[in-house]
Amino acid sequence: MVHRRTHVRLESGHGFSLSLALLVVISVSLLAAPSVEAFLFARSNTNFRLVRLSSASRNSQALDDPATMRLREIQLELKQRNVSFADCFDRDSLTKRLLEAREGSPIQTPDEVSSTIAADQFTPTNETARTDSNGEFDRQAVLTELRNLKIKALREQLSQYNVRWGNMIEKEELVQALCKAKEERYMKSQNFSRSGEVIVGEVCDASEDVLLKELGWSDSDLKKGMITSPPMNDSAPLFHAPILLDVYATWCGPCQFMVPHFKEAAKEFGPEVRVIKLDSDKYSRIASALKVGGLPSIILFDGGDVCKEVDRIEGALTKDQLVAFVKRHFST
């Protein structure tokens, strides 16, 4: 807090009455102004007498209750705290994110926010789990990769893994927590997901690389605008779980309506179906190869080494409709 000091010298003699009046005016003004500290000097003969007039400091205002705040106000405070809310689609999730942020993310000044945003620009890394030559989770390689990320990127990824980071102060704490989350995810999905990113009973918001691995498709085919086709007359058994893919966009209302239904369907499918969604704007190349027209597009693939499309439907579906759609083709 900045204190301001005002020095006023009162002369003796014929100007004393005028000086006294000025003293009264200044004193009243200073007492009425919050967070101001003034020092008045009154002279008697050749000596000065120090008179201190101060007003009480303004009490810090309590933070607004998120329940009474507008959505725009919640989003503004999250921005000031440099906390991402890209994955929050309703008031409840925004409110929860703000309460978590207040525990560990102080409000930044506009200059700090601008500099942090500029410093935290990063290129998303391949989300495929890092493995060593023996096919095991390569913890050291993952730690090295994570230590090269900015704090904002680490926090965003922790949020995607549903890990609370509000009480983590040091960057290394974020790195270790994210590495642990990645290792746990890899171990859970080792025998279920071909990429190591799809978790039993959960929805995987996949990158293009992850989806290609899950489908068994070739990137070289995709560069030609084609999808990889399984061998002719392929009668090999389906060793992998079928894939239920939701191609969506963040600005699409029906897509956002489907979010909770897709999550509930994933829980019901369990280890029988790999449930994946793909951002059509972020990964337009593969969305184009899939010939996606309307959004959301729900596409069902078999579980072959090279997956092939079984059926698709456009438009929002409820959890029960999603389950029925899959069961028409596979017994789960």
C-alpha positions in Angstrom: 0.0 0.0 0.0 1.3 3.5 -0.9 1.1 6.1 1.7 1.1 9.8 0.7 2.6 12.4 2.9 1.7 16.1 2.8 3.8 18.7 4.6 2.2 22.0 5.6 4.1 24.7 7.3 2.1 27.2 9.4 3.6 30.6 9.8 3.3 32.6 13.0 2.3 36.2 13.2 -0.4 38.0 11.3 -1.1 34.9 9.1 -1.9 32.6 12.0 -5.7 32.8 11.6 -5.4 32.0 7.9 -3.0 29.2 8.6 -5.3 27.8 11.2 -8.3 27.8 8.9 -6.2 26.0 6.2 -5.1 23.4 8.8 -8.8 22.7 9.6 -9.7 22.3 5.9 -6.7 20.0 5.2 -7.4 17.9 8.3 -11.0 17.3 7.3 -10.0 16.4 3.8 -7.4 14.0 5.0 -9.7 12.3 7.5 -12.3 11.8 4.7 -9.8 10.3 2.3 -9.1 6.5 2.8 -5.6 5.1 3.0 -3.9 8.5 3.2 -1.4 9.4 5.9 -0.6 13.1 6.4 1.9 14.9 8.6 1.2 18.5 9.6 3.9 20.6 10.9 3.0 23.5 13.2 5.7 26.0 14.2 6.0 27.6 17.6 8.7 30.3 17.7 11.7 28.4 16.1 10.6 24.9 16.9 8.3 22.5 15.0 5.6 20.4 16.6 4.7 17.2 14.7 1.1 16.5 14.4 0.1 13.3 12.8 -3.3 12.9 11.3 -4.1 9.5 9.7 -7.1 7.7 8.5 -7.8 4.0 8.9 -6.7 1.8 6.1 -9.5 0.5 3.9 -10.4 -3.0 4.8 -9.8 -5.5 2.0 -13.1 -6.3 0.4 -14.3 -9.9 0.5 -14.3 -11.8 -2.8 -17.7 -12.0 -4.5 -19.6 -15.2 -4.1 -19.5 -17.1 -7.4 -23.2 -18.0 -7.0 -24.1 -14.3 -7.3 -21.6 -13.5 -10.1 -22.5 -13.3 -13.8 -20.8 -15.8 -16.1 -18.8 -13.0 -17.7 -17.5 -11.9 -14.3 -16.4 -15.5 -13.4 -14.6 -15.8 -16.7 -12.9 -12.4 -16.2 -11.6 -13.3 -12.8 -10.3 -16.6 -14.1 -8.5 -14.7 -16.9 -7.0 -12.4 -14.3 -5.8 -15.4 -12.3 -4.4 -16.9 -15.6 -6.5 -20.0 -15.2 -7.9 -21.8 -18.3 -11.6 -22.5 -18.5 -11.7 -23.9 -22.0 -13.1 -27.2 -20.8 -15.9 -25.6 -18.7 -19.2 -25.5 -20.5 -21.7 -24.5 -17.8 -22.0 -22.4 -14.6 -21.3 -25.3 -12.2 -18.0 -26.2 -13.9 -17.0 -22.5 -14.1 -17.8 -22.0 -10.4 -15.8 -25.0 -9.4 -12.8 -23.9 -11.4 -13.0 -20.4 -9.8 -13.1 -21.8 -6.3 -10.1 -24.0 -7.0 -8.3 -21.0 -8.6 -8.9 -18.8 -5.5 -7.0 -21.3 -3.4 -3.8 -21.2 -5.4 -3.8 -18.6 -8.2 -3.5 -14.9 -7.2 -5.1 -12.2 -9.4 -2.5 -10.8 -11.8 -2.2 -7.2 -13.1 -3.0 -6.6 -16.8 0.7 -6.4 -17.6 1.4 -9.7 -15.8 -1.5 -11.4 -17.7 -0.2 -10.2 -21.0 3.3 -11.3 -20.3 2.2 -14.7 -19.0 0.0 -15.3 -22.1 2.9 -14.4 -24.4 5.3 -16.6 -22.5 3.0 -19.6 -22.2 2.3 -20.1 -25.9 3.3 -23.6 -26.7 2.9 -26.3 -29.3 0.9 -29.3 -28.0 3.0 -32.4 -27.9 2.1 -35.8 -29.1 -0.1 -37.2 -26.4 0.8 -40.8 -27.1 2.4 -42.4 -24.0 6.2 -42.5 -24.1 7.6 -46.1 -23.9 11.1 -47.4 -23.8 12.6 -50.2 -26.0 10.9 -52.8 -23.8 7.5 -51.2 -24.3 7.3 -49.9 -20.7 6.4 -46.4 -19.6 9.5 -44.3 -20.0 9.2 -42.0 -16.9 12.5 -40.2 -17.5 11.6 -39.3 -21.1 8.2 -38.0 -20.0 9.7 -35.9 -17.2 12.2 -34.4 -19.6 9.4 -33.5 -22.0 7.1 -32.0 -19.3 9.9 -29.9 -17.8 10.2 -28.1 -21.2 6.5 -27.0 -21.0 5.3 -23.7 -19.5 3.4 -23.6 -16.2 0.2 -22.8 -18.0 0.5 -25.8 -20.3 1.1 -28.1 -17.3 -1.9 -26.7 -15.5 -4.1 -27.2 -18.6 -3.0 -30.8 -19.0 -3.5 -31.5 -15.3 -7.1 -30.2 -15.7 -7.6 -32.6 -18.6 -6.4 -35.4 -16.3 -8.8 -34.2 -13.5 -5.9 -33.5 -11.2 -6.2 -30.6 -8.8 -3.3 -28.2 -9.0 -4.5 -25.3 -7.0 -2.1 -26.0 -4.0 0.9 -26.7 -6.2 3.4 -23.8 -6.0 6.6 -25.0 -7.6 6.7 -26.0 -11.3 8.4 -29.3 -10.4 5.3 -30.2 -8.3 3.2 -29.8 -11.5 5.6 -31.8 -13.5 5.7 -34.8 -11.1 1.9 -34.8 -10.7 1.3 -34.8 -14.4 3.9 -37.5 -15.0 2.2 -39.6 -12.4 -1.2 -39.1 -14.0 0.2 -40.0 -17.4 1.8 -43.2 -16.0 -1.4 -44.2 -14.2 -3.4 -43.7 -17.4 -0.9 -45.7 -19.4 -1.0 -48.6 -16.9 -4.9 -48.6 -17.0 -5.1 -48.6 -20.7 -2.1 -50.9 -21.6 -4.3 -53.8 -22.5 -7.2 -51.8 -23.8 -5.8 -48.9 -25.9 -3.4 -49.3 -28.8 -2.0 -45.8 -28.2 -2.1 -45.9 -24.4 -4.4 -42.9 -24.2 -7.9 -44.4 -24.2 -9.1 -45.3 -20.7 -11.7 -47.9 -19.8 -15.0 -46.2 -19.0 -13.8 -42.7 -20.0 -14.1 -40.5 -23.1 -10.7 -39.7 -24.8 -10.5 -36.3 -26.4 -8.0 -37.6 -29.0 -5.4 -35.9 -31.1 -5.0 -37.0 -34.8 -2.0 -39.2 -33.9 -3.9 -41.0 -31.1 -6.9 -41.6 -33.4 -4.7 -43.0 -36.2 -3.0 -45.4 -33.7 -6.4 -46.6 -32.4 -7.7 -47.1 -35.9 -4.6 -48.7 -37.2 -4.5 -46.2 -40.1 -1.5 -44.9 -41.9 -0.4 -41.2 -41.8 0.9 -41.5 -45.4 -2.6 -42.5 -46.6 -4.1 -39.6 -44.6 -1.7 -37.2 -46.3 -3.2 -38.3 -49.6 -6.7 -37.5 -48.3 -7.5 -41.2 -47.9 -8.3 -43.5 -45.1 -6.4 -46.8 -44.7 -8.6 -49.7 -45.9 -8.3 -53.2 -44.4 -7.1 -56.1 -46.7 -9.7 -57.4 -49.1 -11.7 -60.4 -47.8 -10.1 -59.8 -44.3 -11.6 -62.4 -42.0 -9.1 -62.0 -39.2 -10.7 -62.0 -35.7 -11.3 -58.6 -34.1 -8.7 -58.5 -31.3 -9.5 -54.9 -30.2 -12.6 -53.3 -28.8 -14.8 -51.4 -31.3 -14.5 -47.6 -31.5 -17.3 -45.2 -31.0 -16.1 -41.8 -32.3 -17.8 -38.4 -31.8 -16.7 -35.8 -34.2 -17.6 -32.4 -32.7 -16.8 -28.7 -32.6 -16.5 -26.5 -29.5 -19.0 -23.9 -30.9 -21.6 -26.6 -31.7 -24.6 -26.5 -29.3 -25.8 -30.1 -30.0 -22.2 -31.3 -29.5 -22.1 -29.7 -26.1 -25.4 -31.2 -25.2 -24.0 -34.6 -25.9 -21.0 -34.2 -23.5 -22.6 -35.7 -20.4 -24.4 -38.4 -22.4 -21.2 -39.5 -24.0 -19.5 -39.8 -20.6 -22.3 -41.9 -19.2 -22.3 -44.2 -22.3 -18.5 -44.7 -21.8 -19.0 -45.7 -18.2 -21.7 -48.3 -19.3 -19.6 -49.7 -22.1 -16.6 -50.2 -19.9 -13.9 -52.3 -21.5 -16.1 -53.4 -24.4 -15.9 -50.1 -26.4 -13.2 -47.5 -26.9 -15.0 -44.2 -26.7 -13.3 -41.3 -28.4 -14.1 -37.8 -29.5 -12.3 -35.6 -32.1 -12.3 -31.8 -32.5 -13.1 -31.3 -36.1 -11.7 -27.7 -36.2 -8.4 -28.7 -34.6 -8.0 -31.8 -36.7 -9.7 -30.9 -39.9 -7.4 -33.2 -42.0 -8.8 -36.4 -40.6 -12.3 -35.0 -40.3 -12.2 -34.3 -44.0 -10.9 -37.8 -44.8 -13.8 -39.2 -42.7 -16.1 -37.1 -44.9 -17.8 -35.5 -41.9 -20.8 -33.4 -43.0 -23.0 -32.5 -40.1 -22.1 -32.1 -36.4 -22.0 -34.0 -34.2 -21.2 -37.1 -36.3 -21.2 -40.4 -34.4 -19.1 -43.0 -36.3 -18.8 -46.7 -35.2 -15.7 -48.7 -36.2 -15.0 -52.4 -35.7 -12.0 -53.6 -33.7 -9.8 -54.9 -36.5 -6.1 -54.3 -36.8 -7.1 -51.8 -39.5 -10.5 -50.5 -38.4 -13.3 -50.1 -40.9 -16.4 -48.0 -40.5 -19.5 -50.0 -39.5 -22.2 -47.3 -39.2 -22.6 -43.6 -38.6 -25.3 -41.2 -37.6 -25.5 -37.4 -37.5 -27.1 -35.3 -34.7 -27.1 -35.3 -30.9 -28.0 -38.6 -29.2 -28.8 -39.4 -25.5 -26.9 -42.0 -23.5 -29.6 -44.6 -24.1 -29.6 -43.9 -27.9 -25.8 -44.2 -28.0 -25.9 -47.6 -26.3 -28.7 -48.8 -28.6 -26.7 -47.6 -31.6 -23.7 -49.7 -30.7 -25.7 -52.8 -29.7 -27.3 -52.9 -33.1 -23.9 -54.1 -34.4 -22.0 -55.4 -31.4 -23.0 -57.4 -28.4 -21.5 -55.5 -25.4 
